[in-house]
Amino acid sequence: MFKRVVLLLVLVVGGANVGGAEDAAEAIVADPPVGDSDGIVFLPVTPRGSIDIEGTTFDVEPFYIAKYETTNAQYAAFVQAADGFDDPAWWNDMPAEYSPPQRGVFAPRNGLPNAPRETVSWYQAVAFTRWLSARMGAKNADISSGGLLVNGVEWEVRLPAEWEWQWAAQGGAEEREYPWGDWQGGHANTDEAGVGATKAVGSYPLGAAACGALDMSGNVWEWCLNKWASPDSTTVDTTNVYRILRGGSFNVHRVHAASSFRDYFHPNHDWNNFGFRVGLFSAP
């Protein structure tokens, strides 16, 4: 049975451990407010269902999605960890230029710790998920204790595929046009907000999706795992063909921030409105 729990994982920048977790009741209290960029809160997305993308129907199994986009502080933990960014293990099956030692990652346009980590490529986002998955998996513990075991089976941290991302954004079978429903001002950091930059994650609580995830419209485009031209392909490879981006950003029109809107770009590009969020999924 899919556990309805919310996980609070603490990444200690420069530290060696991924912290513990709380059950749903406790995590409501521990849920980090805007300004606390060290927590990763995972929210359950249920029930299962199916969704049509470009004429193909995808089944969606229950999963967990991060409440917030990955922040600068969280990505910095990966960059600074001894087993992090410079470890070749996280860059397998990627273009040669990503093999350490590499040029590193560009500084974000908005460097506040609780701002979403932008100016990051698809490959750099995938490497982060591999590292975090290994960290959590090493605990050999249930998800309620900060591990990856669900009913004794190990899950994994990765980017959501676009059908999973959209299922969370649209409220599953509710098929909301935007995560909160019909378009309303003050619900998302898109071009209409007039901010012209990213804001701290969670700055638009009125824009929450049905599962509770925030900023699924606006702030930064979010990398998804699959390819654009062949949506069912999620394999990491060196081809540099277009990967999917979802959710719009601070500098695009609201139409691009709709739950069903698809965009794409080369996975080696790291523009200042490209970011990502992670999820927990059953392993293939």
Secondary structure as UniProt FT lines:
FT   STRAND          7..11
FT   TURN            13..14
FT   HELIX           24..30
FT   TURN            34..35
FT   STRAND          39..45
FT   STRAND          49..53
FT   TURN            54..55
FT   STRAND          56..60
FT   STRAND          63..66
FT   HELIX           72..80
FT   TURN            82..83
FT   TURN            85..86
FT   HELIX           88..91
FT   TURN            92..93
FT   HELIX           96..98
FT   TURN            113..114
FT   HELIX           122..137
FT   TURN            138..139
FT   HELIX           143..145
FT   STRAND          149..150
FT   TURN            151..152
FT   STRAND          153..158
FT   HELIX           162..169
FT   TURN            170..171
FT   HELIX           172..174
FT   TURN            179..180
FT   TURN            185..186
FT   HELIX           191..193
FT   TURN            201..202
FT   HELIX           205..207
FT   TURN            210..211
FT   STRAND          221..227
FT   TURN            231..232
FT   STRAND          243..246
FT   TURN            250..251
FT   HELIX           254..257
FT   TURN            259..260
FT   STRAND          263..265
FT   TURN            267..268
FT   TURN            272..273
FT   STRAND          274..275
FT   STRAND          279..282
//
